[in-house]
Amino acid sequence: MHNYFCGWYFKCQSNTQTLAVIPAFHRSKEGASASIQFITDHNTWNIPFSYHQFFQDKNKFQIALGNNYFSKDGMQLSLHTTDCSADGSVLFGDFSPIRYDIMGPFQYIPFLQCRHSILSMKHSVTGNICINGVDYSFSNANGYLEGDRGYSFPKEYAWTQCFFEGGSLVLCVADIPFGLFSFTGIISIIHYHGREYRLATYLGAKVIKIKSGELIIRQGNFTLSVKLLEEKHHPLLAPVSGAMKRTIHESACCRASYCFEQNHHTLFSFETTSASFEYEYPQ
């Protein structure tokens, strides 16, 4: 595929700080390149790299960009530009994988615009990373890891991830082009008290509402309701036909509410100030 991108979202979150690191490779008609993006509670940075500096070992899940290394064991950062200086390392605990590929049967369909993967719903993070003089210190904090590959992000989509007492959840809702048509695709995983719940288009999930930062998803006797209450978004770059030329906005740590019901019985319902949220639908 001439137009192509692949990237990984390493989220680290303590009770007081959030840091996400996004290493990526991208190729378009304009050429190939790579990048690392940082997003924190208060800022974002994008650091470009030559594609020659990018290395990936798919068998062992190891990624290198210059002197920056990423794996299932942790990440080590050492980069210095005029705008951003980042040094330090963090170690990851055992991953909490999902039972099977989040794409389900869609993993076998060629030429999809974007393919999603979830490597860990929740793991421990320990270590320290300093960005432009600010220390991000993690002691048995929470981590989350996902990936994307394809050629473009969906035109319209919403994504949210959140740790909470007893579990972790992620929800993605997106407009999916499919030949001459398009449909609203849903993928969601909820880990709660040792059990995995999955809501997905291929399991019959339907969107009941997408409006003004609120999403309601129903699948059989399950209903997941999510609402962005107060965004604190910052700009990130996203791929269009392999080139990182689209600006999206993510709130790495913001106020949101979540409710999960089964047969009209509430399994959990809470409001948090530590949600991660992207909402790229018209308001």
Disulfide bonds with the S-S distance in Angstrom:
none
